[in-house]
Each structure stands twice: as structure tokens, then as C-alpha cells.
């Protein structure tokens, strides 16, 4: 191994900051890549497909490969080798999602979070054991949290941005609530740290942008109070807004 094989020059000119941003997007040849500075090292990630740039079994992602296998095997369950490869893909997409969040490419953070959630769904359906399922499902609230944040921030600067951002937070909170209910943990929902952070995020949006109840929140209130004429009017306003 020659001196040119080392990455000392990169580490020396890019210090790791434990309290700051350690992500950048650069050109390597004719393609964009992401680089994440970590303590004592560096990660480089592709911006599309698998973050490591590989094509598992000639597929864009390992999830896509597993889907093609499961189609022909009705009783398909993940084996040990496949579980290892699944975990590799989880970790890779986690790192890239964090990069997109730090770079404020929120639409791409949503894209990668959706991939992770879809992979989680597949793994839950084809899990080798209940224990393995639970060891992965414990991270679903965190992925939902990231996705909700990113989706809200992505909506924030468009037309009706603050209201749409709040609705994204509400949608994320509903997904979290459904998840807690699925595991019979409804009593823990309000005390969950991630739920509380999303609640605080939503209310900060209301205060900062002076947004009262959104159209969807008002519609839900009208339905619960059996104000059907008002509900019809709000539905019409929502339909017009969403087609603009």
C-alpha cells in the first residue's frame, strides 16, 4: 500500500465537528456524491439507488431483489444471510437520510425514509422470527419522526406552506399513534419523546407563521360536531386548494 492510498489529506483539511454539520455534496468525476465526515474517518454515498453504489443481484436495491424472490415463493422467509444484507441496507439508507436532512434536501430525505419504511414492512411480513421483527420495529418511530420532519419542512416554503407543513405533522403523528395502537401501547403515546418533539414542532410552526387550525383540522371538528353544511364547504375548499 502506497502513501497515495491513504486519506490523511482529506481528514486533515476537513476536521470532524461533533457539534456541527459534517456533510457535503461534491463532484467526483461526472457524478454527485455525498460525503459524511465521521470521527476518524469518512463515508462516501451515492445519491441514487443504493448508497454504496452496488446493484444487489442486478437490482437497484436489496429490497427490490427480495421482492423478486418473494413473488415466486409464497411462504418466503428471510434467512440469516438475507437478514445481514437487509441490515446493511437499513444502515446505508439511514446514513444517507441524515445527510439529506443536514443538507436540507428534505424531499430526498422523505424518499429515503419511505424506502426504509417499505423495507421494514417487507421484513415484518417475511421475518424469520418474532424477536427479529421486534428488534427492527423498535426503530420505526424514529424513521417516522425523520420522515414527518422532512415532509413538513419540504412543504413549508410552497403555496399554503405553513398550513400544509402542519398537516404533514398531523399525518405523521397519526401514523405514530396507529403504530402504538398496533402494539397495544396507546398509554405510552403521549409520553413518547419523539411524539412530544413533533407536537412542539407543530406548535412552533403555528406560532411562527400565525396559523390557527388548518382546513383539515376544522373539517375534523365540523364532522365531530355534526356540522355537515360547514363540513361540505370545507371539503370544497380543500379540494380547490389541493388542485391548485
RALIN-V345143 format. One record per backbone hydrogen bond with DSSP energy under -0.5 kcal/mol. CO is the residue of the C=O (numbers start at 1). NH is the residue of the N-H. If there is no record, write none. Layout:
BEGIN
CO,NH
CO,NH
END
This chain:
BEGIN
2,5
3,6
7,10
7,11
8,12
9,13
10,14
16,18
17,20
22,37
24,35
26,33
28,31
31,28
32,47
33,26
34,45
35,24
35,37
36,38
36,43
38,41
41,38
43,36
45,34
50,53
51,46
54,50
55,58
56,59
60,50
61,65
62,66
63,67
64,68
65,69
66,70
67,71
68,72
69,72
70,73
73,76
79,83
80,84
81,85
82,86
83,87
84,88
85,89
86,90
87,91
88,92
89,93
90,94
91,95
92,96
93,97
94,98
95,99
96,100
97,101
98,102
99,103
100,104
100,105
101,104
104,106
105,108
105,109
106,110
107,111
108,112
109,113
110,114
111,115
112,116
113,117
114,118
115,119
116,120
117,121
118,122
119,123
120,124
121,125
122,126
124,127
126,78
129,133
130,134
131,135
132,136
133,136
133,137
134,138
136,139
137,140
139,143
140,144
141,145
142,146
143,147
144,148
145,149
146,150
147,151
148,152
149,153
150,154
151,155
152,156
155,158
158,161
160,164
161,165
162,166
163,167
164,168
165,169
166,170
167,171
168,172
169,173
170,174
171,175
172,176
173,177
174,178
175,179
176,180
177,181
178,182
179,183
180,185
181,184
185,188
186,189
188,192
189,192
192,196
193,197
194,198
195,199
196,200
197,201
198,202
199,203
200,204
201,205
202,206
203,207
204,208
205,209
206,210
206,211
210,212
214,218
215,219
216,220
217,221
218,222
219,223
220,224
221,225
222,227
223,226
226,228
227,231
228,232
229,233
230,234
231,235
232,236
233,237
234,238
235,239
236,240
237,241
238,242
239,243
241,244
END
